[in-house]
């Protein structure tokens, strides 16, 4: 879960809502939404403790078509897009040490491609591609290699965040920053920067709701991947118990850490400084206030470690979905083959190639818009599947039942659907293409089905 977002997206959130109170509300609301989803997923993971996770849940609740559409979107947008976004973020922070490898080094563009108005290729995108290639190669050598990388890099990124949070409160003595942020803590504004001029647009009522919905893209992205543990259920001991427990503990702890990080930002930086952090690297701007130049370099390095470790987990788990789909004859057959290390090597390389292409297709913020809308669509469908399975399979073993059913799952569906509608109306450049990609999966599904029947005959 902890990858690139928490170190970057608070800048965009601050620009959209413009005050300390609403910045924290966005993070709390995103954490609440994620936690309600995780509590609901525990029931599904206990019912179907198999490799493939969400794909399996949708297949069992609605049939193969819905499972396929998720797997199709997962490969085309969700997992590969997340891998690409995190890889590009790695390049953004690499640029702190080596500007030639960062996003300030524009290699091509910007040009107007029609469907992408500001297309460009930067060195950060190519740097990110390099990390995807390296991590894919490592994960084709066996699951133990990926496991140890995940353990070491997770420890490192938690250490970076702990250092920022603790010292961000201990070493910043200027209380005027904190009080200044909270003096107008609930005055919602959209902040626009033109050179050194700041434009304030007051928000209230419907405009505030829209601003919060748009701002939540980054926070939800930062909290996403919480369900990836379900993809490798077939390789986990006692999955009926451990997956549900992992989902709850993981999402709860990460939510607390994220809120603490943003409170630290507000202690070290004014809301305007958060909104205008160079290249949106708000964590580095805060670290510069807390530690000075040397300490900031150390934090930047640990953030690079964080994004690298996050992508390792995404790459490791994602290929298991394509593997399960291939076993159901709903994906290319080669994705269902294990290599001599017992991992779906060809599925890993297929994921790698498409994620690398997505790195070239858009900048960090654009990739987030592209991913989150599609992710939320399938989370809504999956959690609605709990209601359906309670009716059609009431006697199926349920080691764990969704907390707060039916209120909590229904509340998640309502909140997530509201965000999807806001994004469709106000973030059209990337949300509509995501929806179209999902719908394109329908004819592909029937084409694959016909070929599968023909091959069996």
Residue pairs with C-beta under 8 A, 6 or more apart in sequence:
1 222
1 223
1 224
1 225
1 226
1 250
1 251
1 254
1 310
2 154
2 157
2 158
2 161
2 222
2 254
2 257
2 306
2 310
3 86
3 89
3 222
3 225
3 306
3 307
3 310
3 311
3 314
4 85
4 86
4 89
4 90
4 92
4 222
4 303
4 306
4 307
4 310
4 364
5 89
5 218
5 219
5 221
5 222
5 223
5 368
6 161
6 222
6 257
6 258
6 261
6 283
7 89
7 93
7 281
7 282
7 283
7 284
7 303
7 306
8 89
8 92
8 218
8 280
8 281
8 282
8 283
8 364
9 217
9 218
9 219
9 221
9 222
9 280
9 368
10 23
10 218
10 261
10 262
10 265
10 274
10 282
11 274
11 275
11 276
11 277
11 280
11 282
12 215
12 217
12 218
12 280
12 365
13 23
13 26
13 27
13 215
13 218
13 219
14 23
14 191
14 271
14 274
14 275
15 190
15 191
15 192
15 193
15 275
16 190
16 211
16 212
16 214
16 215
17 23
17 25
17 26
17 188
17 189
17 190
17 203
17 208
17 211
17 212
17 215
18 187
18 188
18 189
18 190
18 191
18 200
18 203
18 271
18 275
19 181
19 184
19 185
19 186
19 187
19 188
19 189
19 271
20 181
20 182
20 185
20 266
20 271
21 182
21 185
21 186
22 186
22 188
22 208
22 212
23 262
23 266
23 271
23 274
24 259
24 262
24 263
24 266
25 212
26 212
26 215
26 216
26 219
27 219
27 255
27 258
27 259
27 262
28 255
28 259
29 212
29 216
29 219
29 415
30 216
30 219
30 220
30 222
30 223
31 219
31 223
31 251
31 254
31 255
31 258
31 259
32 255
33 220
33 223
33 412
33 415
33 416
34 220
34 223
34 224
34 226
34 251
34 255
35 248
35 251
35 252
35 255
36 404
36 408
36 409
36 411
36 412
36 415
37 226
37 227
37 379
37 383
37 412
37 416
38 226
38 227
38 247
38 248
38 250
38 251
39 247
39 248
39 402
39 403
39 404
39 408
40 383
40 386
40 402
40 403
40 405
40 408
40 409
40 412
41 57
41 227
41 230
41 244
41 247
41 382
41 383
42 243
42 244
42 247
42 248
42 400
42 402
42 403
43 244
43 386
43 398
43 400
43 401
43 402
43 405
44 57
44 230
44 382
44 385
44 386
44 389
45 53
45 230
45 233
45 239
45 240
45 243
45 244
45 247
45 400
46 240
46 241
46 243
46 244
46 397
46 398
46 399
46 400
47 60
47 389
47 393
47 396
47 397
47 398
48 56
48 57
48 60
48 233
49 233
49 234
49 236
49 239
49 240
49 243
50 56
50 233
50 234
50 324
51 231
51 232
51 233
51 234
51 235
51 320
51 323
51 324
52 231
52 233
52 320
52 321
52 323
52 324
52 325
53 227
53 228
53 229
53 230
53 231
53 232
53 233
53 320
53 321
54 70
54 74
54 227
54 230
54 231
54 321
54 378
54 382
55 67
55 70
55 71
55 74
55 321
55 324
55 325
56 67
56 324
57 230
57 382
57 385
58 66
58 67
58 69
58 70
58 378
58 381
58 382
58 385
59 66
59 67
59 328
60 67
60 385
60 389
61 382
61 384
61 385
61 388
61 389
62 381
62 385
62 388
64 328
64 330
64 445
65 442
65 445
66 381
67 325
67 328
67 330
68 325
68 330
68 441
68 445
68 448
69 438
69 441
69 442
69 445
70 378
70 381
70 382
71 321
71 322
71 325
71 330
71 331
72 437
72 438
72 440
72 441
72 444
72 445
73 374
73 377
73 378
73 434
73 437
73 438
73 441
74 318
74 321
75 321
75 322
75 331
75 350
75 351
75 354
76 354
76 437
76 441
77 370
77 371
77 374
77 434
77 437
77 438
78 371
78 374
78 375
78 378
79 314
79 318
79 321
79 351
80 318
80 351
80 354
80 355
80 358
81 355
81 358
81 367
81 370
81 371
82 221
82 224
82 225
82 314
82 371
83 132
83 311
83 314
83 315
83 318
83 351
83 355
83 358
84 128
84 132
84 355
84 356
84 358
84 359
84 361
84 367
85 221
85 364
85 367
85 368
85 371
86 128
86 307
86 310
86 311
86 314
87 127
87 128
87 129
87 131
87 132
87 307
87 311
87 355
87 359
88 103
88 124
88 125
88 128
88 359
88 363
88 364
88 367
89 128
89 307
89 364
90 127
90 128
90 131
90 304
90 307
90 308
90 311
91 101
91 102
91 103
91 122
91 123
91 124
91 125
91 126
91 127
91 128
92 102
92 103
92 124
92 279
92 280
92 281
92 364
93 281
93 284
93 300
93 303
93 304
93 307
94 101
94 102
94 124
94 127
94 304
95 101
95 102
95 103
95 104
95 105
95 123
95 124
95 279
96 102
96 281
96 284
96 297
96 300
97 297
97 300
97 301
99 105
100 123
101 123
101 124
101 126
101 127
102 122
102 123
102 124
102 127
102 279
103 122
103 123
103 124
103 125
103 279
103 363
104 122
104 279
105 122
105 123
105 124
106 120
106 121
106 122
107 120
107 121
107 122
107 123
107 126
108 120
108 121
109 118
109 119
109 120
109 121
110 118
110 119
110 120
111 119
111 120
112 118
112 119
113 119
115 429
115 433
116 361
116 362
116 366
116 429
117 429
118 363
119 362
120 363
121 360
122 363
125 359
125 360
126 359
128 359
129 356
129 359
129 360
131 308
131 311
132 311
132 315
132 352
132 355
132 356
132 359
133 352
133 356
135 149
135 308
135 311
135 312
135 315
136 315
136 348
136 349
136 351
136 352
138 145
138 146
138 149
138 312
139 145
139 146
139 312
139 315
139 316
139 319
139 343
139 348
140 339
140 341
140 343
140 345
140 348
140 349
141 341
142 341
142 342
142 343
143 235
143 316
143 341
143 342
143 343
146 312
146 313
146 315
146 316
149 309
149 312
150 309
150 312
150 313
150 316
152 309
153 305
153 306
153 308
153 309
153 310
153 312
154 309
156 302
156 305
156 306
156 309
157 302
157 303
157 305
157 306
157 309
157 310
158 257
159 302
160 299
160 302
160 303
160 305
160 306
161 257
161 261
163 299
163 302
164 261
164 264
164 283
164 286
164 287
164 290
164 299
165 257
165 260
165 261
165 264
167 290
167 291
168 264
168 265
168 267
168 268
168 286
168 290
169 264
169 267
171 290
171 291
172 267
172 268
172 289
172 290
177 266
177 267
177 268
177 269
177 270
178 266
178 267
180 270
181 266
181 270
181 271
182 266
187 202
188 202
188 203
188 204
188 208
188 211
189 200
189 201
189 202
189 203
190 200
190 201
190 203
190 211
191 198
191 199
191 200
191 271
191 272
191 275
192 198
192 199
192 201
193 199
193 275
193 276
198 272
203 211
209 422
210 422
210 425
210 426
213 418
213 419
213 422
213 423
213 426
214 422
214 423
214 426
214 427
216 419
217 368
217 369
217 372
217 423
217 427
218 365
218 368
219 258
220 372
220 375
220 376
220 419
221 368
221 371
221 372
222 258
223 251
223 254
223 255
223 258
224 371
224 372
224 375
225 310
225 313
225 314
226 247
226 250
226 251
226 254
227 247
228 313
228 314
228 317
228 318
229 236
229 243
229 246
229 247
229 250
229 317
230 243
230 247
231 317
231 318
231 320
231 321
232 316
232 317
232 320
233 239
233 243
234 320
235 320
236 242
236 243
240 399
240 400
241 399
241 400
244 399
244 400
261 283
264 286
265 274
265 282
265 283
265 286
266 274
268 286
268 289
268 290
269 277
269 282
269 285
269 286
269 289
273 285
274 282
274 285
277 284
277 285
278 284
278 285
280 364
283 299
283 303
284 296
284 299
284 300
284 303
287 295
287 296
287 299
287 300
288 296
291 298
291 299
315 348
315 351
315 352
318 351
319 335
319 343
319 344
319 347
319 348
319 351
320 344
320 347
322 331
322 335
322 344
322 347
322 350
322 351
323 335
323 336
323 338
323 344
323 347
325 331
325 335
326 332
326 333
326 334
326 335
326 336
326 337
326 347
327 336
329 448
329 452
330 445
330 448
332 350
334 346
334 347
334 350
335 344
335 346
335 347
335 350
336 344
336 347
337 344
337 345
337 346
338 344
338 345
339 345
339 346
358 367
361 367
362 370
362 430
366 429
366 430
369 423
369 427
369 429
369 430
369 431
370 430
370 431
370 433
370 434
371 434
372 419
372 423
373 420
373 423
373 424
373 427
373 430
373 431
373 434
373 435
374 434
374 435
374 437
374 438
376 416
376 419
376 420
377 420
377 435
377 438
379 412
379 416
380 412
380 413
380 416
380 417
380 420
383 409
383 412
383 413
384 409
384 413
386 402
386 405
386 409
387 406
387 409
389 396
390 405
402 408
402 409
423 431
424 431
424 432
424 435
